[in-house]
């Protein structure tokens, strides 16, 4: 759910949207602020290094409303054509951008104007144009904290989106969010987080019991994304590669991706660092998801801490009733919270 300040800015922008219907249906934040867009998906032309080389204003910091002393992206002062890029990992409709500045040593730094380019392959980029068929220059910010929403006159289909600062106050310092929606809509949460998948349909190879007590069990039914509480995840009972967590979707569904998350056990950070995915329609005969480039079982990158989301989308969707996550590598214990995506 967008923060109140973003909601207010969106409401104002929607009133002036050239296509109100499109804007109303396709202005979801795409993942900069909430971390669904991973650090590895955010790149830039350069990075500013300050404070005797100790402060690096890197692109992965350019997340809307990010806090901290170093909390945004700034290009190098020697960069004559700076840009920051987001790889969405698949084609999406992109309908707008939300920008925000930041401060450095109490000075206000922000983009006063910028251009937007987009691409399907990461090599050939097109700029968004104005009514005169020139590169459109979007209005930026006026201080370090206020958010400003720009909605595009026409949604663009893109996998890669670049912002090019054209005019800045003090320095081209940026935090931002992209707005849009999926092309086909088949990336919906399938029911783990909202509990529409009942507990009995979530099973596992084993479960860990803290101090060996049943009262302190980390049951498979706890493996729900963002679950809260002292016992809020599935933790496997052993350290071995034959462990698995299984979700019964109730009927065959098109599954297009997965979001994983670690957990914390009495201060100990635990997560699955990599995993495989297997699927079945009878819970007896299983097929491991294959990497289409190598033809071997694909190992998906997992988490790096106990709280962040890591989203992996399948290049080829699977049609299955049963889905298993097969941990390959982990930190401390095998701990998992997740959501499946599809329709």
Residue pairs with C-beta under 8 A, 6 or more apart in sequence:
2 10
2 29
2 33
3 33
3 65
5 65
5 147
6 29
6 33
6 64
6 65
6 98
6 147
6 149
6 177
9 98
9 147
9 148
9 149
10 27
10 98
10 149
10 179
12 149
13 23
13 96
13 149
13 150
13 151
14 20
14 23
14 24
14 27
14 151
16 151
17 23
17 151
18 151
18 153
18 154
19 153
19 154
22 95
22 155
23 95
23 96
23 151
25 181
26 93
26 95
26 155
26 179
26 180
26 181
27 95
27 96
27 151
27 179
27 180
27 181
28 179
28 180
28 181
29 64
29 98
29 177
29 178
29 179
30 36
30 37
30 86
30 88
30 92
30 94
30 177
30 178
30 179
30 180
31 37
31 178
31 311
32 42
32 62
32 63
32 64
32 86
32 176
32 177
32 178
33 63
33 64
33 65
33 66
33 177
34 309
35 63
35 308
35 309
36 259
36 309
36 311
37 86
37 88
38 310
38 311
39 60
41 86
41 87
41 88
41 89
42 59
42 60
42 62
42 84
42 85
42 86
42 87
43 59
43 84
43 85
43 87
44 58
44 59
44 62
44 73
44 75
44 82
44 83
44 84
44 85
45 75
45 79
45 81
45 82
45 83
45 84
46 75
46 76
46 78
46 79
46 82
47 56
47 57
47 58
47 59
47 73
47 74
47 75
47 76
48 56
48 57
48 74
48 75
48 76
48 77
48 171
49 55
49 56
49 57
49 76
50 57
50 104
55 69
55 70
56 70
57 70
57 72
57 73
57 74
57 173
58 73
59 73
59 84
59 85
60 73
61 70
61 71
61 72
61 73
61 175
62 72
62 73
62 84
62 174
62 175
62 176
63 175
63 176
63 177
64 98
64 100
64 147
64 175
64 176
64 177
65 100
65 147
65 175
66 72
66 175
71 102
71 175
72 101
72 102
72 109
72 173
72 174
72 175
73 84
73 173
73 174
73 175
74 104
74 109
74 171
74 172
74 173
74 174
75 82
75 83
75 84
75 165
75 172
76 82
77 171
81 164
82 164
82 165
82 172
83 117
83 162
83 163
83 164
83 165
84 162
84 163
84 174
84 176
85 160
85 161
85 162
86 160
86 161
86 162
86 178
87 122
87 159
87 160
88 94
88 158
88 159
88 160
88 161
88 178
89 159
89 313
90 159
90 183
90 313
91 120
91 157
91 158
91 159
91 183
92 157
92 158
92 159
92 180
92 181
92 182
92 183
93 155
93 156
93 157
93 180
93 181
93 182
93 183
94 118
94 152
94 155
94 156
94 157
94 158
94 161
94 178
94 179
94 180
95 151
95 152
95 155
95 156
95 179
95 180
95 181
96 149
96 150
96 151
96 152
96 178
96 179
96 180
97 116
97 138
97 149
97 150
97 161
97 163
97 176
97 177
97 178
97 179
98 147
98 148
98 149
98 150
98 176
98 177
98 178
98 179
99 110
99 111
99 114
99 140
99 141
99 147
99 148
99 150
99 163
99 174
99 175
99 176
100 110
100 141
100 144
100 145
100 146
100 147
100 148
100 174
100 175
100 176
101 108
101 109
101 110
101 111
101 141
101 143
101 144
101 145
101 169
101 173
101 174
101 175
102 109
102 110
102 144
102 173
102 174
102 175
103 109
103 144
104 170
104 171
104 173
107 170
108 143
108 144
108 169
108 170
109 144
109 168
109 169
109 170
109 171
109 172
109 173
110 140
110 141
110 142
110 143
110 144
110 168
110 169
110 170
110 173
110 174
111 140
111 141
111 163
111 165
111 167
111 168
111 169
111 172
111 173
111 174
112 139
112 140
112 141
112 142
112 167
112 168
112 169
113 137
113 138
113 139
113 140
113 165
113 166
113 167
114 137
114 138
114 140
114 163
114 164
114 165
114 166
114 167
115 127
115 128
115 135
115 136
115 137
115 138
115 163
115 164
115 166
116 127
116 128
116 136
116 138
116 152
116 161
116 162
116 163
116 164
117 125
117 126
117 127
117 128
117 161
117 162
117 164
118 125
118 126
118 128
118 156
118 158
118 160
118 161
118 162
119 125
119 126
119 158
119 159
119 160
119 162
120 157
120 158
120 159
120 160
121 159
121 160
122 159
122 160
125 160
125 162
127 135
127 136
128 135
128 136
128 152
128 156
129 135
129 136
130 136
130 137
137 166
138 150
139 148
139 150
140 148
140 165
140 167
141 147
141 148
141 169
142 148
144 173
149 179
151 179
155 180
157 183
161 178
163 174
163 176
165 172
165 174
185 343
186 254
186 256
186 317
186 342
186 343
187 256
187 257
187 313
187 341
187 342
187 343
188 341
188 342
188 343
189 225
189 339
189 340
189 341
190 197
190 249
190 253
190 255
190 339
190 340
190 341
190 342
191 197
191 249
191 340
192 202
192 223
192 224
192 225
192 247
192 338
192 339
192 340
193 224
193 225
193 226
193 227
193 339
195 224
197 247
197 248
197 249
197 250
199 219
199 221
200 221
201 247
201 248
201 249
201 250
202 220
202 221
202 223
202 234
202 245
202 246
202 247
202 248
203 220
203 245
203 246
203 248
204 220
204 223
204 234
204 236
204 243
204 244
204 245
204 246
205 236
205 237
205 242
205 243
205 244
205 245
206 236
206 237
206 238
206 243
207 217
207 218
207 219
207 220
207 234
207 235
207 236
207 237
208 217
208 218
208 235
208 236
208 237
208 333
209 216
209 217
209 218
209 237
210 216
210 217
210 218
210 265
210 266
216 231
217 231
218 231
218 233
218 234
218 235
218 265
218 335
219 231
219 234
220 234
220 245
220 246
221 234
222 231
222 232
222 233
222 234
222 337
223 233
223 234
223 245
223 336
223 337
223 338
224 337
224 338
224 339
225 259
225 261
225 309
225 337
225 338
225 339
226 261
226 337
227 233
227 337
232 263
232 337
233 261
233 262
233 263
233 270
233 335
233 336
233 337
234 245
234 335
234 336
234 337
235 263
235 265
235 270
235 333
235 334
235 335
235 336
236 243
236 327
236 333
236 334
237 243
239 330
239 333
239 334
241 326
241 327
241 328
243 326
243 327
243 334
244 278
244 324
244 325
244 326
244 327
245 324
245 325
245 336
245 338
246 283
246 322
246 323
246 324
247 322
247 323
247 324
247 340
248 283
248 321
248 322
249 255
249 320
249 321
249 322
249 323
249 340
250 321
251 321
252 281
252 319
252 320
252 321
253 319
253 320
253 321
253 342
253 343
254 317
254 318
254 319
254 342
254 343
255 279
255 314
255 317
255 318
255 319
255 320
255 323
255 340
255 341
255 342
256 313
256 314
256 317
256 341
256 342
256 343
257 311
257 312
257 313
257 314
257 340
257 341
257 342
258 277
258 300
258 311
258 312
258 323
258 325
258 338
258 339
258 340
258 341
259 309
259 310
259 311
259 312
259 338
259 339
259 341
260 272
260 275
260 302
260 303
260 309
260 310
260 312
260 325
260 336
260 337
260 338
261 271
261 303
261 306
261 307
261 308
261 309
261 310
261 336
261 337
261 338
262 269
262 270
262 271
262 272
262 303
262 305
262 306
262 307
262 308
262 331
262 335
262 336
262 337
263 270
263 271
263 306
263 335
263 336
263 337
264 270
264 306
264 307
265 332
265 333
265 335
268 332
268 333
269 305
269 306
269 331
269 332
270 306
270 330
270 331
270 332
270 333
270 334
270 335
271 302
271 303
271 304
271 305
271 306
271 330
271 331
271 335
271 336
272 302
272 303
272 325
272 327
272 329
272 330
272 334
272 335
272 336
273 301
273 302
273 303
273 304
273 328
273 329
273 330
273 331
274 299
274 300
274 301
274 302
274 327
274 328
274 329
275 299
275 300
275 302
275 325
275 326
275 327
275 328
276 288
276 289
276 297
276 298
276 299
276 300
276 325
276 326
276 328
277 288
277 289
277 298
277 300
277 314
277 323
277 324
277 325
277 326
278 286
278 287
278 288
278 289
278 323
278 324
278 326
279 286
279 287
279 289
279 318
279 320
279 322
279 323
279 324
280 286
280 287
280 320
280 321
280 322
280 324
281 319
281 320
281 321
281 322
282 322
283 321
283 322
286 324
288 297
288 298
288 326
289 297
289 298
289 314
289 318
290 296
290 297
290 298
291 297
291 298
292 315
292 316
299 328
300 312
301 310
301 312
302 310
302 329
302 330
303 310
304 310
306 335
311 341
313 341
317 342
323 340
325 336
325 338
327 334
327 336
